[in-house]
Amino acid sequence: MKYLLPLTDPEYRTGSPLSWLDRQLLPFCQDPRDLPFLYLTLRISLVLIPLAALLFVPAVTGWLWAGIVVIYLGLSNFYFKGPFGLMLHCTCHRILFKKKYALLNKYIPWIIGPLFGQTPESYFTHHMGMHHPENNLPDDESSTMFYQRDSWVSFLRYLGGFFLLGIPRLFLYFIRTNKKTLLLRAVRGEGLYIVLCLGLLLVNWQATLIVFVLPVVLSRIVMMLGNWSQHAFVAAASPDNCYTNSITCINTRYNHKCWNDGYHISHHLKPAMHWSEHPRSFRENINHYSANDAIVFDGIHFLHVFVYLMTKRYDLLAKNFVNLGNRYSNDSEVIALLRSRTQRINRQAYA
């Protein structure tokens, strides 16, 4: 177990001197705290888009083409993917560009999103139209409730179900809940992406697989792995309580790279909270976390949680568990808590 230490996760600091480029970009931002998003968008646009275009150039062949593929996949999957994915997440919850530049808000999901396997509109409609309103409960088609959350077999069933039926289930959810606008957006985004890929396969099938098809597979695996870890510990008695159906990961480099994504409890409590405010909110509400028996880890992030669960290393999870309010006497008690929260919830009993 650990005891709560001072937070090292990023918070917004005022008073820093502005560069010339800062001053040019800030007028576009709805919130000046989101200036880093504009820098990330520029870097992706100036690096990945030209590399992706080169892969479709007929004159680029052989070792040169293969070298560009290696660089492209390395940058897109190991350098940009995490920050981009969570920037997309943040800008779904809070508009990035001011109203007079509203058209620019389409740039992230429609232009650079596809390079990371994010089909236009699908992430927004799934996340904002279903996941948050349903809060991992049964009507959330990506809910983890009814799976054994420390089992490879259960995770593969969960992942396979999403790959095969995730999008049709999303469409049916919007039909069932009469969310016609979100349904239209989701169908439009998925449909146009499929048409784009089919057309480009006729132009250059190798480049299309690298730039547009493979990223979809990878991104959906990563997203399901993330959602599984974020909602791996669910209290059967209170699955609708954000404190007991989500987790929080503090003091990790991941939060610096991915905009405090580790604060998943507070994100579900207040989805519109700015990413830089989560550490302060956590400090101010420690008593609520303790009173609700929330699960907080220090020094590890969601990938660690996933690996430790799949290998049943509850000892490592307990080692990084934060004992808020001195609730537990030893690691054995923590392990018992964690095991109880990963048990499959019986669908009939819940109903």
Beta strands, then each sheet from edge to edge (+ up, - down):
strand 1: 247-250
strand 2: 295-298
sheet 1: 1+ 2+
end
